[in-house]
Amino acid sequence: MSVLAKTIVGKAAADFLCHLGERNASPHTIKAYSRDLSLFAAYSGSRGWKQIDHIVVRGFLSQLYEKGLSKTSVARALAAVRSLYRWLAREGVVEQNPAKLVATPKLPKKLPRVPTIEEMNSVIDGEMPASAAFPERDRLMLELLYGCGIRNSELTGINLDDIRLSAEAILIRGKGKKERHVPFGDSARTALAAYFRERQRILDEIHKRSTALLINRRGGRLTTRSVGRIVKKIAVAKGLSPDVHPHTLRHAFGAHMLEEGADLRAIQELLGHERLATTQRYTQLSMKHVLEVYDRTHPRAK
């Protein structure tokens, strides 16, 4: 951003990104916005704010399409520009947001395929597959991802001190460093006990200490990439689709709780969603399941 900061748009974008950092925005958000706003600053060139209207913004999106970017990427770039203008308006730099006049690219509404309750139980119950290098840890990973509905990054960020065994809850640090406590059940408690024994044995063997809950066999904190790879390997070995990843288990947590009658706001709290609208996606997932069951079983649906 250093070169682009010489332009009006580039300088504003750099200041906006600093603002996001101060507000503890997700590193992923900052990285994506940085990339998108760099492109926008380059496209805007030496134009001032009054010279940038909705036609210029639309031209910017057209350029992204010409570069081969997908509708999802273009939509994200437009969201970044809109966010920049909202911040500029609050700062008193601009009066209007030309990006609001540009329609968001229509995205295909794809809902993730969620495993059934029976499928999830079959994955977690019983023996871990022979391919599991650290069965006790891997079972605990699945228990926490599905049983608590936490994100991959939240899982790998858990420290030993975050486990509240007496309260049967875990302190989770979510997006924007917001903290919440999520409960865990008896099966997770059993998995924790089995893992703690093996974890300590490994650390004693290699003469290391670690504050991280989930470690690899070298004593290092488990990474999100490793979690993704392990979850996929176990899921495939247990007969699930190869497109299963850690976030699939989070979706399954929300959808299954809803199917079993949980209150939407309670699910919102457990998942750490800022907006109820995000949680309402699980209504769609649950409804999709209901319709599939209806189509498959009701005599008048055939």
PyMOL commands that set and color helices and strands:
alter all, ss='L'
color gray80, all
select helices_A, chain A and resi 4-6+8-22+27-44+49-51+54-66+71-90+98-101+117-124+135-148+152-156+160-162+175-177+186-206+224-237+246-259+264-271+276-279+281-297+299-301
alter helices_A, ss='H'
color red, helices_A
select strands_A, chain A and resi 163-164+169-173+179-183
alter strands_A, ss='S'
color yellow, strands_A
deselect
rebuild
show_as cartoon
